[in-house]
């Protein structure tokens, strides 16, 4: 039945795509960007037309703008390490203009165009908030095994991943928010949210880093545009688009723990020279690894069934786009991902304890513009079939599976209108999140089911105003979200001692509830000149409760969790001030300071009742909106373009996160007032150097992560043998060499082989080396 | 538009669409027929037998999983008043036949229906029943009583740390050699989610081996089941414990379907029913439980002979 519905949705999307394809003839600008000295093509340069249309050059330095009207245009081309180039172009009707752009090397900093912070294109220094851009050049230089690795060197970003590529989940948070809660930061692929409504989690393995063009990280609340989850910030992963007739890339890599990966990308563009154009991209990767023993030494001694945590994963994607009729574009993206990650224990089952995420994602985007009006419509469908196998022997054998179907789908829209010095953008978002999960026991008769859905309607409007000859910029926005929880149930079938302790929570129909949230934003920026800006902003963000907390009861660390259908959103009010100064166009310093007050933060709290679990009475706990949190901190970053080929970066972030008020529901429960948030480093810093040269391109990253509280009580933890995780420093290196169409990459993460532990005493993978050999065609 | 190109484009979409549908197939397990029977003969309690209260009941079962591993065996005692799960065992018996013998004690009901069910990896089930009636008289058995035994937590060096519940003898690291297979009980102390937790456990429990890592090297690691409902709800008083002269209280106070696995929080004053690997019932009275990992725990123990 579920698959029938899925097929219907896919079929509807399919018909939508076919139905919207129309054709007509328009003008075109295409070009080739090269280095003025050595004539080498310049890849991933930013190219914009009248600051409305934007693209990047491909690996051969080529770019194309299709479906243009006749008229006068200003073409801007920028790239790190080169001087900005602007060129006037007059285009006749149905004309195809081919130009060659020669960029002159410069050891100056070039501002790049970003879109995520305002949903409109702006130079990064013209958005009155803190944005970090991971450019195509940086993506090539970072020794990353997955997307979250790319984010780890950004100031204030906290990547929590215990087992490297073997981690079944990774959490990326920012600015002092708890390092175990992904739901407080929104993640998107091409503007489409990928946080699951079930738990707020993000599968950072979903995309291969090779598919990514750039990543925009917006610090601070982004709920005024994006709604829920964007409470602490938003991360938009922008994938590559094809601009060549035909291109491809294939590679294999081999590394530590017998890790092997193959990657293939084929892309092309049909009718490249005509007004209408069909582009496509097919990509896939497969990776397997023997893995390593993640269990602590004590666990290894106590448990004879410990095995290596291994890995098998497969990803495939398809992008089909069509540009037609006056700046209109429709694009279909399909994504498939399937993994099997061992959890390090195997008794009788072939795969042992493991986790799988079978993911299907479909996105349809229609965007266009006419005169000063631009619109963007998106349909998306994200299905994750999460499967967890657990088996162990204590007194007897226990074997059960968790099968959870998590679906998020929706319609996202925005319309922008530019007039005089203003751009007004508004839109409506409709989203539904659903979970339908069951725990199936094979060594007893029990079966536990939970399900629930949440519908969300969001309406937003934002105004960008430039005053005083663009010296002053104001951005004001407001979003309203309304959501309701419904169709929830929690059922236990054929209970035995495995589940009979929770039979009182069996409910065929859980209560429904609804909530709404207002998310305002106000930002002001003043440009003293082209090299110095200062901004202040206020924004409010929220994070909704997750379906897992609203519909599922069961054992969790510290007790027994009962579902709470009446969870309200938690809020973060953020005040921020920041400034950027460029010195001689070679050095840029960026400083931001923020103060955030979090209200109604969700915490698992004791209800005062207890329940008999297998080892005695344990507290019954419930996710509740009970705490007030104060977070303050600052970030400082220095970028220095020593020469066009050598770029240096240093950054430091400080975060202080403390619970200021906590209302336990049980007088005997611990009061967390004045305790610090867990998994948040007070201090973190990064140093990096990237050197492009004729022999071998070299990048070096040194990252320091300060100590972090292990548990909510800020008390001694027997597994970690401390109240804090100790601080650590890692050094990563990447060496790259291209010879004609061949390329070779050597990535070394954690050169010093630093080992660190999580709160279960499990160990990190240590030094991780991969060597990649590939060919471009 | 070129019709040929349009047709090609539709093909691309169609192929993508078909690939997606193919990927959406479900795993289905076929129906199997596991089989279970009760063994008969003089050594077993047969259908319709009369057994005095407290007397031994012995069953033998044989089962096959029909090509799928047997993963569960459940034994229920059904009386007029209630249905009690006496055994709920997870297992993985893949190809060979399952043969297992169980002993219980006759309860106070006139008629007991005993139901034996197995489940295989496909979650297909089979069951068989037998009836046992109450015979004349009583057959409660004698007990051993050990009024004071002190064992050490993980970081204490003052007391022995491994206890044989049958004999009441405790051993330390130096004296344990050759006796490992007799050990039923060890103690340790830790903070569980901030809560002080003096704990009794057994060599077969994984966490116990973390606190007493030398146990990992033992060839035999016995397990003991503790009843937590009786203990946590204080259903037996210290006076009940002191008065008991035979195994009646030990049998009746151990409630199998409420049984924990293999460890128990054991604060001072608690009376904890238990059942050993060798199916012996007993009671522990916690006389004193220190709240420090360098401390110890003092126990009084009564156990079936």
Interface residues (C-beta under 8 A of the other chain):
Chain A: X3 X6 X7 X10 X11 X14 X17 X18 X23 X270 X278 X280 X298 X299 X301 X302 X303 X318 X320 X332 X334 X336 X347 X348 X360 X362 X392 X394 X395 X396 X397 X398 X399 X440 X442 X443 X444 X445 X496 X497 X500 X557 X558 X559 X612 X614 X615 X616 X617 X619 X670 X711 X713 X715 X716 X718
Chain B: X1 X5 X9 X10 X12 X13 X16 X17 X20 X21 X23 X24 X26 X69 X71 X72 X74 X85 X88 X89 X90 X91 X92 X94 X119 X121 X123 X125 X190 X191 X193 X194 X204 X205 X206 X207 X209 X210 X213 X216 X223 X225 X228 X229 X231 X232 X257 X258 X259 X260 X261 X262 X263 X264 X265
